Amino acid sequence: MTTTSAETVLRPARVRTAADSAVPRRGQGFQHGGWFVAPFLALFALFIVWPLLRGLYLSFTDANISGDGASFIGFDNYREALDDPLVWESLGHSAWFTLLVVPCITVLAFLLAMLAHHIERGKWLWRLCFFMPFLLPSTVAANLWQWLFNPGTGMVNHVLGIDTPWLTDTSYAMLAIVIATLWWTVGFSFLLYLAALQGIPAHLYEAAKLDGANAWHRMAHITLPMLRNITGLVIALQILASLQVFDQAVVMQDFLPGPEGSTRTFVQYTLEQGFTSYRVGYASAISIIFFVLIAAVALARMWLLRNREEGGR
């Protein structure tokens, strides 16, 4: 059957525009993007996923530090960990440290950021002084404060005119570590607050001044509400970091658990079981329990943030 030219329907060819050329074909964008993230994924799998899976496996064994003769023992390590009083004691020390550090560092970072943001002369010097301690390695900061808290030669007792055994008394040992941590880590939260303050539009303050609002009113109704998200971020990051406290507590106490074990943290007890008692399987079980606690804190923060965002809509 043939068709005449009149019956033939001529369909115009589809013109390929520049916009069409810019759109990648199906799967092409993912393939090209995959080459960029592949190195990160490989390192993530090598240093995060594989150690986590390996530690999970070891937690069900009685493996020692030599790695020989490990046998499967099921949940015995987890049962022992839940009945171990030192597990709960060290977890309590980490929680107490977190409870002391997080509110103090949040308030202090905010106040320092406000000072650096509003000061007129020598802004760069103030910002440098507030942030510079954070650049120090943890061992350097810990050794510095170990010397400052020394009852005989330290400057703290000399300046305050007291004779307090900071690092050898159960009443002051954890407080000394908290003070050193505040000085060392406040710079990071200070930088976050300072960046957030610089992002607040100046016309909001100008309009408030025209309406007769004083400094306290501008603080309560403009500054603090605009910093709500960054405050939540600072608190979340500090909680996660403080629960994992290890370096300063160990170095300031000369790699000991402190007077009567008063500064033994959860991470430190895990390393003691793994590298001092050589119980790698038991240490792995403790670390898995700690990983679950940290993950629960992170997920709770994400859940609260999402609910707050949905409630604000």
Secondary structure, DSSP 8 states (H G I E B T S, - for coil): ----TTT----------HHHHHS--TTHHHHHHHHHHHHHHHHHIIIIIHHHHHHHHHTTB--BTT--S--B-TTHHHHHHHH-HHHHHHHHHHHHHHHHHHHHHHHHHHHHHHHHHH--S-HHHHHHHHHGGGGS-HHHHHHHHHHHT-TTT-HHHHHHT----TTTSTTTHHHHHHHHHHHHHHHHHHHHHHHHHHTS-HHHHHHHHHTT--HHHHIIIIIHHHTHHHHHHHHHHHHHHHHT--HHHHHHTTTS--GGGTT--HHHHHHIIIIIS-BHHHHHHHHHHHHHHHHHHHHHHHHHHHHHHHHT-
